Amino acid sequence: MVVRTVTREKANRAELQRGLLAGICALAACTPNAGSQTTDASAGFCVKPTSCSPDPGPQPVNCAAAEAGLEFAPFMLADFEEPGNDPNGNPAYIGEFMYSYTDATAQIYANGDNGLQFPAGYGPVATTANRCTSDDPNNPSHYVLHVTGGHVQVGSGGAGSIIGAPFLGWGGGLGVAMQHFAVDKNLCFDSQANYLPVSERSAFCEPDSAELPVRYAALDLSDWDGVAVWARRAPDSQPLLRVLVGNKYTDDDISYLTYVQDPNEPRYCERSRECACVNGKACNYWDAPGAGFVSGYYCGDPASDPLPGTISGAGVQATNSCNITQCNQVYPAYPGNGPDPQFGGRPCTPHAFRNGTQSSYCFNPASDPPPAEPDQGCGDHWTFPLHLTTEWQLFLVPFTTMSQQGWAKRWSFFDISTVSVVRLTWDAGWVDYWIDNLRFYRVRR
């Protein structure tokens, strides 16, 4: 597939009122509620419960030599050097704007220092590591992300135990939304949610002619070559890690923001919400399950299964709710806005697509259009696979090498002038990754 990099802009339309914009300006820093787990720090964490290949650790590499001839965007997508707090409120270094999501069949954990583990959630905790030969081996002060996946929590809260299990569905991922830099870091908007004048605006910002959701949630990467990331894996981890880049044509968030602005306005791609169980369980009503969760419909047997809740460990990720409980869920990226207006209050309705696949979705046949066909759906971002080894490597992914996978709406061009999200994703299986310095790069000019 030949991928062309071009810029396309739709005609300008009226701005959202400032009050609406202010209501959607900040992603919630949801606090994982599944509690921390402690492992044997001296032995390291073993991702598989019944067999373990010890991780001998990598050899430090000459990072300066690997990055010679390159220059990087002035903002780091994630370097894990941001001071913050772990989910227990203790000081820690975190991936400031990074979030995680999974297929709800297993959990993804961030491993901190002293053997502590936390659900990765939003702003995952980091751990010290020597990646470069320039790091002081006697005084580690550099932070990286160490995530392990393939865990299922049995029991509720921090009292539950962790048993090993691989991801069984499509896997999971880590992501960073560009709106944080446009809005939270004030590259494009001021603290009052006003779009900055051209003279004060970063070169990464969208033009005035762009729609407000695009100006708010996307950045122009036309002058940059691609995505760079340092990564390695532990011996028991699958080697595959994909880099994904989304833009206005494929991004769920921009589709959501456009719907919030005007449900009748055309969108670049369409969202749908499945309300059937995807974990092989039956959908049942759970009466007052407790542990911070309300009564409702969840996937599982109340008589024998663990308490329902957030499978992935934080409110920004998939839950095991179903039926109308799932339809009334918030949109994960904007939980403060209340139930997703496109699906909230709708019944869970069976539906069959043209290709013969069928399930149940949140829509009212009497008043809503049917769920969009898969070839109109959002989420099929441009991607390129990485094959990790047990040693640190700098991976460079040029935009020109990336393509869509073909499972949702497809486009004949890759518009890097409206980049909205960068993600690292994995497939079904075991996960034990080390990640650092996710950013945009270009060959030095």
Secondary structure by P-SEA (a helix, b strand, c coil): cbbbbbbbbccccccccaaaaaaaccccccccccbbbbcccccccccccccccccccccccccccccccccccccccccccccccccccccccccccbbbbccccbbbbbbcccccccccccbbbbbbbbcccccccccccbbbbbbbcbbbbccccccbbbbbbccccccccccccccccccccccccccccccccccccccccccccccccccccccccccccbbbbbcccccccccbbbbbbbcccccaaaaaaaaaacccccccbbbbbbccccccbbbbbbcccccccccccccccccccccccccccccccccccccccccccccccccccccccccccccbbbbbccccbbbbbbccccccccccccccccccccbbbbbbccbbbbbbbbcccccccccccccccccccccccccccccccbbbbbbcccccccccc
